[in-house]
Structure formats: C-alpha cells, structure tokens
Amino acid sequence: MSNFWHWTVIIVVTLHIIAYCWLLFATSKKKTDKLADNTTGHVWDDDITELDNPMPRWWLWLFVGTIIFSVIYLILYPGMGNYKGTKEWTQLGEFQDAYQKVVEAREETYAAFINKPVDEIIKDDTAMLLGQRIYANNCSQCHASDAQGGYGYPNLTDDDWNWGGEFDTIVQTITNGRTGIMTPWAGPLGEEGVQQVAAYVRSLSGIEHDPALAEAGAPKFQMFCTACHGPEGKGNQILGAPNLTDDIWLYGSHEIIETALYEGLQGHMPAQNEVLDEQRIKLVAAYVYSLSRK
C-alpha cells in the first residue's frame, strides 16, 4: 500500500471513531421539548402518538462497547493502513497455520499404515478409502475412475500386467514410472510379412485368422519378436512386453496388430515420486493391488 493510501486509511478511520464519540457526547446533553404526557406531539390516525422515551441503556452501552472494541481491534490487528498490528496477523499466516494442522493430522493417519504389510492394508477400510482418493486425484485421469483404463492405458482391475502385478512391482511402477516402446517392423518385414506376422499373433489368442498367413508368419515371429515377447508369445514382464496369447489388447483390440507392426507403439507412465510421498504411494499401490484381487 502506498503512503498516500496508508495515511488516507488512517485519517478516515480515526475521524470515524472521533465522530462516533462526539455523537455520543453531543446527544447525551441535548434537551428535548417533552410534553406533560411524555409524547412528542406527533399523532397519526387520530390515535397513534409518538412517545418521547430515552434510548435503552443497554443499547447505548452496546454502542460504546463497539467503539472500544474497534480501538482494541485496530491496535491488535491490521486496519490502519500499513500498520500490521501488535499480533502481526495476516491471512496467509492464518491459512498456513490451519493448513499445517491439516497436514499433521493427515500425516498421522498415513503413518499408521506405512509399516503394515499389504495383506493387512487391503483389509482396512480406512486405508482403502485413502488409497481410492489418492487414485482419484492422481491416476483416474488416465486409467479412468473405475480403473478399467482406455486406449493406451492399462486396465488395473484384471490380472494382465505388462510389468508385473505384485505389490512391490506396482510400488516401483508408481514411484519411477514406466516407458514401453515397440519399434516399427514395416521395414524388415515388408507389407506381406506384416500381414503374416499379424495373422500368427491372432492365432496365438485364438482369434479368427488366415491359417496360411499364420503359418508363414510363425518363423518371422520367431526371428523378430521372440526377443521381447518370448518364443510362445507370453510376453516378458522385465521388458514390459505384453502377453500376446490372452486376447487382452492395451491399444484397443486385435485390429491394432497390423498398425503396431507397421508404425510401432510407444507408451509412457510418468514417475509419481515427485507428486506423492512414500506413504501415499504405498496406499495407492495397495488400492490398485486390491482391484485385481476382487
């Protein structure tokens, strides 16, 4: 606040307080023309008269009290320009104090679960409620509110896990994130080779396919794909390579197979260790872990 407004506020507030005090003093000594019947002489509707009674004392002292209160308040708290008051109170300080109390209470609640094994945590209703709220605030934007995922975002309620569905693995995934890359194979395979390998991949899941193309694609699959997906196409959780035999498709459906072979795929889950602390990661990991075991 500039010096101009600083002094303007002080002068205006001070003049108001002085004016209120003068009003009380001036009116307390004023004499009124009181008639013998204690009326002012004003009559309405021939039978309604205005009495000339003094203001109730409690009302008067309430007015005095508000003036005294305002003076004390302006000494203790901000109100006179840039003057901070003897208590140096600020809205920000009030917010920080209240926020700190909330944080301390929250941390105390979270701390109760940090050393518990996951089997106990998933049986605790409070822990699961906390985990669900953390999930809703930080994970549902990608994996959906029901945790069933979407195109490019895995379903967390089934038993199909590219990187592993054990509790410790889920904690690691949330903490450090994951990056999944499938390189395009259009160059090495050619158009016909892509169709053949796609037919073979379909055959692994029992999906409708061309047997002749699948037979031709089998050796190409062994040559180009087994390093990640394994010789039987069951995937590799160390690499995040999905199981190709269970008819569960992260990027839509089996119709994406040829597109994936042509163009490749790339998925990224950002690390959450800068957003969530260890306690919250453990709770949300336990919540996710519980979803696939219901």
Sequence and secondary structure as in RCSB ss.txt:
>XXXX:A:sequence
MSNFWHWTVIIVVTLHIIAYCWLLFATSKKKTDKLADNTTGHVWDDDITELDNPMPRWWLWLFVGTIIFSVIYLI
LYPGMGNYKGTKEWTQLGEFQDAYQKVVEAREETYAAFINKPVDEIIKDDTAMLLGQRIYANNCSQCHASDAQGG
YGYPNLTDDDWNWGGEFDTIVQTITNGRTGIMTPWAGPLGEEGVQQVAAYVRSLSGIEHDPALAEAGAPKFQMFC
TACHGPEGKGNQILGAPNLTDDIWLYGSHEIIETALYEGLQGHMPAQNEVLDEQRIKLVAAYVYSLSRK
>XXXX:A:secstr
  HHHHHHHHHHHHHHHHHHHHHHHHHHS      TTSEEEEEETTTEEEE     HHHHHHHHHHHHHHHHHHH
HSS STT  TTTT  HHHHHHHHHHHHHHHHHHHHHTTTTS HHHHTT HHHHHHHHHHHHHHTHHHH TTS  B
TTB  SSSS  SS  SHHHHHHHHHH EEEEE   HHHHHHHHHHHHHHHHHHHTT    HHHHHHHHHHHHHHT
HHHH TTS  BTTTTB  SSS   TTSSGGGHHHHHHH EEEEE   TTTS HHHHHHHHHHHHHHTT 
